[in-house]
Amino acid sequence: MYLPIMNIVMYGSALKLKEQDQKESKHSSWAGTGKLFRWSLVLHIASWVCQIWAHAHFEHGKPALLDSFGQALTIAPLFAFYEGLWVVGINTGLREQVLANVALLTKDMCGPESVMHVCNVVASSHSI
């Protein structure tokens, strides 16, 4: 479900933006005006900075990017996609299974010496 939807949406929007940028260019170049590339680069870098800062600030842990670069590029976007589906009420059965597994893994991860913020939140709302 993820692959076709994201490929169609991402490819279609990228193609439309590229065509618009090339129409604005005064010379025929595959890069067009270059504005699209610059904005994409800025957005990409800002997204990574925000992600790393949010993990450090809110979770008090290092993001998955620093543990496994491959996982950060493959699993994390898939999980974010499913989070979006669950918000609109699609595939809620899977959501319940994932939350149950997360609760078990969090319980295993949060030992007495853990400094992760999520452990403090879980400890204050449930007994581990």
N, C-alpha and C positions, 0 to 999 in steps of 0.2 A: 504494500500500500504506500509506503514511504517513497520508494524509488520512482514510480511513474509520476506521482503527484509533484514531487520536488523537481524532477527533471523537466517536466512540462512547464511548471511555473518559472523555474530559474532560467531555463533555456529561452523561453518566450520573452521574459522581461529583459534578459541580456541582449537578445537579438533586436528588440525594439529600441532599447537605449543606444545600441551601437549604430543602428540605422539613423537615428536622430542626430547622433554626434557626427557621423560622416556627412550628413546633409549640411550641417553647420560649418564644416571644414571648407576652407577656400582652395585647398589642393587635394588631389585624390591620394589618400594614404590609408593604409589599413588601420592606423592609429587614430584617424579622424583629427579632432582638435586636441586630444590628449586630456581633456577635462574629465572624461569618464574614467580613465585610468587613474588619474590623481585622486578623484573622489572615492573610487573603489579602494585604493591603497589607504587613504586616510580612514575610511570606515572600517576596513579590516584591522588596521593597527589599533584603532580606538576600541574596537570590540574585544580584542585580546587583552588590552590594558585593563578595561573595565572588568573582564572576567577574572583576571588574576587578582585585581584589587578587591573585588567582591568576595572571592574565596578567602583571601587573607583577612579581610575586615569582618565579615559576617560569620564565617565558619571557623576562623582561627586555625585554618589548616591549609596545606598547599593544594593547589588545583591538580586535577588529573593530568593536565598538560605537563607538569613537571615530573610525574611518575611515568606516564606512558604517552608519548606524542601520538602514536597510532590510535590509541583509544580515544584521545581527545578529538581526533579528526573523524572517527567512525562511530563510536558508541554515543558520545555526547550529543551530536546533532540528532541522532535517532531518538534518544531519550527526550530531547527538547521537542521533537515532532510529536511524540506520543503525549507529552504533557499538554500540548496544544489540543490534541484530539480529546483528551479527558476533560479539558475545560469546557468544551462544547457538548460533552456527554456521549462521545463515541468510544466504544470498547471499554466500558467501565469495569467489566469483569477482569480484564488484564490489569487494570489499575489496582484493584483490590489484591491481586496476586503479587504485584510488584511491591505494594506497601507492606504486605505481610513479610516478604523476603527482606525488604529494607529494615524492618523492625528487628528481625532476627540477626541480620548482619551488624546492625548498630549495637545491639546488645552484646554481641561477641567482641566488637571493636572497642567499646567504651569500658575500659578497665579502670581501676582506682587511680592510676597515674595519668590518665588521658587528660590533655589540655584542650581538646577540640570543643568548640562552642556547642556543636550538636549534642555532645554527651551531656553537657550541663542542662540543655533544654529538655532532653529525654529524661534525665534524672529528676528534674523538677516536676515533670508532668506524669511520670510513671515510676514505679519502683523497678530498678533493673536487677 
